[in-house]
Amino acid sequence: MKILAIGDSLALPGHGNLYEDTWIYKLKQAFPNNDFITFFRRQLTTDVLVTMGGGIDGPDRYPKGADCLEFYMPDVVIIQLGIVDSAPRLLYNWERFSLQKLPSFASARYIKIIKKYRERNINNTFVPPEKFELNIKTYLDRCLIRNVKRVLYVGICYPDKDMIIKNPFIGESVNLYNKILENTAKDNKVFKLIFPLDARKSNGIYADGYHPNQTGHELIFSAVSASLLETL
């Protein structure tokens, strides 16, 4: 079977992990007779599901987002996205765009001032909740059309106390976005949601507050592999 895995930096090596420590490597070893296709990039959001590749004007006539579905026609999809979408940000989109045009010393000075006088805003995220929901539902509709057997979603990790100190509203935001996923799972027959990473229930699972360490990757692997066994 073809298994397409889509994820951000939480699925990649780094933060003290080798590739051999990652949950995707462990899955490949555990299910050697299946074809694993990976689409992992740092700072990835759910926008990629509906924007990367394709377009009805192209020769393939696939919708936008085909790099995450139609170009591969997978039997199973595994998704680990959402922390980049949901984390409250200090800068607004227009500020980030403007700072890219400034010299590095000027942008660094501006950010230093902003950090001193502004708090992170739960209403300022890379992907607003309503857009996040639309991205997920649009993608799932396409999965149904393409006869995907299972979309397995690794729920957004609940960060530990160190991360919450740095970003006080991140826990509240993660809960909001995970609730969107939970409500979506109730209405879709191919969508399965799992929550292997939750610092409120497990200690010592992160390298820096939200990136999984070796223990965290093992938790993801165990949860995903159990769900795959139900599908394959």
Kinemage of the C-alpha trace (Angstrom):
@kinemage 1
@onewidth
@group {chain A} dominant
@subgroup {mainchain}
@vectorlist {calphas} color= white
{ca met a 1} P 0.000 0.000 0.000
{ca lys a 2} L 1.052 3.602 -0.555
{ca ile a 3} L 1.239 5.594 2.661
{ca leu a 4} L 1.717 9.360 2.343
{ca ala a 5} L 3.059 11.119 5.443
{ca ile a 6} L 2.791 14.921 5.686
{ca gly a 7} L 4.389 16.846 8.511
{ca asp a 8} L 6.319 19.824 9.837
{ca ser a 9} L 9.549 19.921 11.854
{ca leu a 10} L 8.038 17.709 14.560
{ca ala a 11} L 8.366 14.780 12.146
{ca leu a 12} L 11.925 15.588 11.062
{ca pro a 13} L 15.321 14.813 12.582
{ca gly a 14} L 16.864 17.494 14.748
{ca his a 15} L 16.390 18.793 18.287
{ca gly a 16} L 18.589 15.956 19.509
{ca asn a 17} L 17.050 13.287 17.259
{ca leu a 18} L 18.728 11.328 14.509
{ca tyr a 19} L 16.698 10.166 11.545
{ca glu a 20} L 16.713 6.703 13.096
{ca asp a 21} L 14.942 8.161 16.158
{ca thr a 22} L 11.998 9.555 14.179
{ca trp a 23} L 8.600 7.928 14.078
{ca ile a 24} L 8.637 7.736 10.278
{ca tyr a 25} L 11.881 5.748 10.268
{ca lys a 26} L 10.435 3.372 12.847
{ca leu a 27} L 7.289 2.934 10.735
{ca lys a 28} L 9.322 2.073 7.656
{ca gln a 29} L 11.150 -0.598 9.640
{ca ala a 30} L 7.930 -1.982 11.115
{ca phe a 31} L 6.019 -2.065 7.803
{ca pro a 32} L 8.678 -2.867 5.177
{ca asn a 33} L 6.235 -4.110 2.545
{ca asn a 34} L 4.518 -0.733 2.190
{ca asp a 35} L 5.583 2.300 0.175
{ca phe a 36} L 6.097 5.329 2.451
{ca ile a 37} L 6.074 8.717 0.709
{ca thr a 38} L 7.065 11.697 2.851
{ca phe a 39} L 6.253 15.382 2.506
{ca phe a 40} L 7.998 16.932 5.520
{ca arg a 41} L 9.098 20.568 5.746
{ca arg a 42} L 9.911 22.893 8.603
{ca gln a 43} L 7.353 25.631 9.371
{ca leu a 44} L 4.681 23.789 7.358
{ca thr a 45} L 1.012 24.617 7.966
{ca thr a 46} L -2.237 23.016 6.813
{ca asp a 47} L -2.306 25.549 3.980
{ca val a 48} L -0.035 23.116 2.136
{ca leu a 49} L -2.927 20.649 1.877
{ca val a 50} L -4.829 23.001 -0.398
{ca thr a 51} L -2.120 25.076 -2.091
{ca met a 52} L 0.993 23.052 -2.949
{ca gly a 53} L 0.975 21.714 -6.496
{ca gly a 54} L -1.846 21.179 -8.939
{ca gly a 55} L -4.329 23.670 -10.300
{ca ile a 56} L -7.190 23.046 -12.696
{ca asp a 57} L -5.375 24.938 -15.459
{ca gly a 58} L -2.529 22.409 -15.414
{ca pro a 59} L -2.320 19.385 -17.733
{ca asp a 60} L -3.231 16.964 -14.938
{ca arg a 61} L -6.409 18.858 -14.048
{ca tyr a 62} L -5.800 18.214 -10.361
{ca pro a 63} L -6.928 20.718 -7.707
{ca lys a 64} L -4.519 22.862 -5.725
{ca gly a 65} L -2.807 20.810 -3.071
{ca ala a 66} L -2.160 17.842 -5.356
{ca asp a 67} L 1.388 17.450 -4.021
{ca cys a 68} L -0.284 16.240 -0.829
{ca leu a 69} L -2.735 13.827 -2.448
{ca glu a 70} L -3.609 13.488 -6.123
{ca phe a 71} L -0.094 13.172 -7.526
{ca tyr a 72} L 0.453 10.091 -5.329
{ca met a 73} L -3.048 8.615 -4.907
{ca pro a 74} L -2.180 7.059 -1.509
{ca asp a 75} L -4.172 4.382 0.251
{ca val a 76} L -3.418 5.914 3.653
{ca val a 77} L -2.421 9.437 4.708
{ca ile a 78} L -0.675 10.334 7.967
{ca ile a 79} L -0.696 14.030 8.920
{ca gln a 80} L 1.226 15.781 11.673
{ca leu a 81} L 0.448 19.474 11.223
{ca gly a 82} L -1.054 22.203 13.372
{ca ile a 83} L 1.406 23.565 15.898
{ca val a 84} L 2.705 26.070 13.337
{ca asp a 85} L -0.871 26.982 12.409
{ca ser a 86} L -2.074 27.510 15.955
{ca ala a 87} L 0.803 29.031 17.950
{ca pro a 88} L 0.042 32.649 18.953
{ca arg a 89} L 2.475 35.032 17.267
{ca leu a 90} L 4.148 38.227 18.327
{ca leu a 91} L 4.276 39.827 14.884
{ca tyr a 92} L 1.397 40.344 12.504
{ca asn a 93} L 1.606 39.180 8.902
{ca trp a 94} L 2.115 42.697 7.572
{ca glu a 95} L 4.999 43.196 10.012
{ca arg a 96} L 6.706 39.977 8.982
{ca phe a 97} L 6.392 40.976 5.335
{ca ser a 98} L 7.734 44.465 5.998
{ca leu a 99} L 10.678 43.248 8.091
{ca gln a 100} L 11.875 41.105 5.204
{ca lys a 101} L 12.551 44.309 3.284
{ca leu a 102} L 14.598 45.938 6.062
{ca pro a 103} L 18.310 45.470 6.803
{ca ser a 104} L 18.930 42.775 9.386
{ca phe a 105} L 20.082 45.237 12.075
{ca ala a 106} L 16.887 47.278 11.669
{ca ser a 107} L 14.572 44.265 11.803
{ca ala a 108} L 16.429 42.899 14.854
{ca arg a 109} L 16.013 46.223 16.654
{ca tyr a 110} L 12.305 46.376 15.798
{ca ile a 111} L 11.720 42.828 17.084
{ca lys a 112} L 13.589 43.610 20.302
{ca ile a 113} L 11.307 46.596 20.935
{ca ile a 114} L 8.175 44.594 20.119
{ca lys a 115} L 9.169 41.817 22.538
{ca lys a 116} L 9.512 44.395 25.290
{ca tyr a 117} L 6.126 46.049 24.873
{ca arg a 118} L 3.808 43.494 23.231
{ca glu a 119} L 2.383 40.130 24.303
{ca arg a 120} L 1.598 37.261 21.965
{ca asn a 121} L -1.989 37.390 20.775
{ca ile a 122} L -4.201 34.311 20.586
{ca asn a 123} L -6.032 35.988 17.695
{ca asn a 124} L -2.786 36.329 15.748
{ca thr a 125} L -1.805 32.945 14.311
{ca phe a 126} L -0.344 31.886 10.971
{ca val a 127} L -3.603 30.092 10.089
{ca pro a 128} L -6.811 31.368 11.756
{ca pro a 129} L -9.155 28.692 13.195
{ca glu a 130} L -11.765 29.081 10.462
{ca lys a 131} L -9.118 28.703 7.747
{ca phe a 132} L -7.617 25.722 9.555
{ca glu a 133} L -11.017 24.021 9.602
{ca leu a 134} L -11.603 24.784 5.929
{ca asn a 135} L -8.189 23.393 4.986
{ca ile a 136} L -8.863 20.117 6.797
{ca lys a 137} L -12.394 19.642 5.476
{ca thr a 138} L -11.460 20.535 1.904
{ca tyr a 139} L -8.624 18.036 2.001
{ca leu a 140} L -10.811 15.302 3.493
{ca asp a 141} L -13.433 15.837 0.795
{ca arg a 142} L -10.747 15.210 -1.802
{ca cys a 143} L -9.592 12.116 0.080
{ca leu a 144} L -13.090 10.677 -0.118
{ca ile a 145} L -13.191 11.311 -3.866
{ca arg a 146} L -9.807 9.581 -4.271
{ca asn a 147} L -10.865 6.551 -2.202
{ca val a 148} L -8.304 7.025 0.562
{ca lys a 149} L -8.906 4.272 3.103
{ca arg a 150} L -7.725 6.214 6.150
{ca val a 151} L -6.514 9.693 7.059
{ca leu a 152} L -4.656 9.340 10.334
{ca tyr a 153} L -4.098 12.695 12.030
{ca val a 154} L -1.585 13.128 14.850
{ca gly a 155} L -3.336 15.702 17.031
{ca ile a 156} L -1.549 18.951 17.810
{ca cys a 157} L 0.913 18.379 20.648
{ca tyr a 158} L 0.034 19.987 23.959
{ca pro a 159} L 3.228 21.810 25.013
{ca asp a 160} L 4.983 21.565 28.353
{ca lys a 161} L 5.220 24.259 31.018
{ca asp a 162} L 8.474 25.700 29.650
{ca met a 163} L 6.813 26.453 26.322
{ca ile a 164} L 3.730 27.895 28.014
{ca ile a 165} L 5.937 30.294 29.988
{ca lys a 166} L 7.364 31.573 26.700
{ca asn a 167} L 3.985 31.641 24.950
{ca pro a 168} L 1.261 31.856 27.647
{ca phe a 169} L -1.753 31.383 25.352
{ca ile a 170} L -0.410 28.479 23.327
{ca gly a 171} L -2.194 25.844 25.415
{ca glu a 172} L -5.527 27.580 24.950
{ca ser a 173} L -4.915 27.883 21.216
{ca val a 174} L -3.883 24.240 20.833
{ca asn a 175} L -7.069 23.174 22.611
{ca leu a 176} L -9.157 25.288 20.230
{ca tyr a 177} L -7.579 23.822 17.096
{ca asn a 178} L -7.690 20.280 18.440
{ca lys a 179} L -11.388 20.742 19.146
{ca ile a 180} L -11.845 21.560 15.466
{ca leu a 181} L -10.125 18.277 14.627
{ca glu a 182} L -12.269 16.366 17.117
{ca asn a 183} L -15.487 17.779 15.666
{ca thr a 184} L -14.306 16.965 12.166
{ca ala a 185} L -13.533 13.381 13.148
{ca lys a 186} L -17.139 12.897 14.270
{ca asp a 187} L -18.428 13.650 10.783
{ca asn a 188} L -15.915 11.847 8.542
{ca lys a 189} L -15.701 8.093 8.147
{ca val a 190} L -12.065 7.970 6.970
{ca phe a 191} L -10.650 10.453 9.480
{ca lys a 192} L -9.024 9.116 12.647
{ca leu a 193} L -7.500 11.373 15.282
{ca ile a 194} L -4.875 10.314 17.819
{ca phe a 195} L -3.175 12.281 20.609
{ca pro a 196} L 0.181 10.689 21.486
{ca leu a 197} L 1.844 13.935 22.638
{ca asp a 198} L 0.369 15.653 25.685
{ca ala a 199} L 2.668 17.103 28.356
{ca arg a 200} L -0.243 17.129 30.813
{ca lys a 201} L -0.225 13.319 30.762
{ca ser a 202} L 3.392 12.436 29.966
{ca asn a 203} L 6.608 13.994 31.234
{ca gly a 204} L 9.908 14.217 29.389
{ca ile a 205} L 8.537 13.857 25.858
{ca tyr a 206} L 9.844 17.105 24.342
{ca ala a 207} L 13.265 18.479 23.514
{ca asp a 208} L 12.268 22.141 23.790
{ca gly a 209} L 8.680 22.382 24.896
{ca tyr a 210} L 6.964 20.968 21.814
{ca his a 211} L 9.411 19.169 19.495
{ca pro a 212} L 9.317 15.473 20.461
{ca asn a 213} L 12.485 13.888 21.781
{ca gln a 214} L 13.259 10.186 21.370
{ca thr a 215} L 10.568 9.284 23.886
{ca gly a 216} L 8.069 11.492 22.081
{ca his a 217} L 8.824 9.915 18.707
{ca glu a 218} L 8.393 6.484 20.231
{ca leu a 219} L 4.952 7.496 21.518
{ca ile a 220} L 3.948 8.707 18.059
{ca phe a 221} L 5.265 5.540 16.438
{ca ser a 222} L 3.338 3.320 18.854
{ca ala a 223} L 0.064 5.176 18.320
{ca val a 224} L 0.405 5.406 14.538
{ca ser a 225} L 1.520 1.804 14.077
{ca ala a 226} L -1.411 0.537 16.138
{ca ser a 227} L -3.810 2.481 13.928
{ca leu a 228} L -2.096 1.297 10.752
{ca leu a 229} L -2.514 -2.322 11.824
{ca glu a 230} L -6.265 -1.702 11.909
{ca thr a 231} L -6.169 -0.410 8.325
{ca leu a 232} L -3.578 -2.441 6.420
